[in-house]
Amino acid sequence: MSSFEGETSKLTVQFVRISDESHSRSEYIEAIRDKIDKVLGYVSAAAVSSQESAASAEELNGQASALKDMVKKFGA
């Protein structure tokens, strides 16, 4: 085997190793992206729930105020 062929063989082995490592890293990156998407979904759901709770609290506050006014009228 000539020196050129030996060097070419070494380079081929290195390229294959780099390709395999890149593939593994791509799989890890994809898994991280999936986890981030799940977290974003949870955060979105929590934000919606918080907004709904705030709207309910505001409605209940209005109803309590109206009831307080009614009680004052009957008490007067």
C-alpha positions in Angstrom: 0.0 0.0 0.0 1.4 3.4 -1.0 1.8 6.3 1.4 -1.0 8.1 -0.5 -3.4 5.2 -0.2 -2.6 4.9 3.5 -3.3 8.6 4.1 -6.5 8.4 2.1 -7.6 5.4 4.2 -6.9 7.3 7.4 -8.8 10.3 6.2 -11.7 8.1 5.2 -11.8 6.6 8.7 -11.7 10.1 10.2 -14.5 11.4 8.0 -16.7 8.4 8.9 -16.0 9.0 12.7 -16.9 12.7 12.3 -20.0 11.8 10.4 -21.1 9.3 13.1 -20.4 11.9 15.9 -22.4 14.6 14.0 -25.3 12.2 13.7 -25.2 11.5 17.4 -25.1 15.2 18.2 -28.0 15.8 15.9 -30.1 13.3 17.8 -29.2 15.0 21.1 -30.1 18.4 19.7 -33.4 17.1 18.4 -34.2 15.6 21.8 -33.4 18.9 23.5 -35.7 20.7 21.0 -38.5 18.3 21.8 -38.0 19.0 25.6 -38.0 22.7 25.0 -41.2 22.4 23.0 -42.8 20.5 25.9 -41.7 23.2 28.4 -43.1 25.9 26.2 -46.4 24.0 26.0 -46.6 23.9 29.8 -45.7 27.5 30.1 -48.4 28.5 27.6 -51.0 26.4 29.4 -50.0 28.0 32.7 -50.3 31.5 31.2 -53.8 30.7 29.9 -54.8 29.3 33.2 -53.5 32.4 35.0 -55.4 34.7 32.7 -58.6 32.7 33.2 -58.1 32.9 37.0 -57.5 36.6 36.8 -60.7 37.1 34.8 -62.6 34.9 37.2 -61.3 36.9 40.2 -62.2 40.2 38.6 -65.7 38.9 37.9 -66.1 37.6 41.5 -64.9 41.0 42.8 -67.5 42.8 40.7 -70.2 40.4 42.0 -69.1 40.9 45.6 -69.2 44.7 45.2 -72.7 44.4 43.7 -73.8 42.2 46.6 -72.3 44.6 49.1 -74.3 47.5 47.5 -77.5 45.4 47.8 -76.9 44.6 51.4 -76.4 48.3 52.1 -79.7 49.1 50.5 -81.6 46.6 52.5 -79.8 47.7 55.7 -80.5 51.3 55.3 
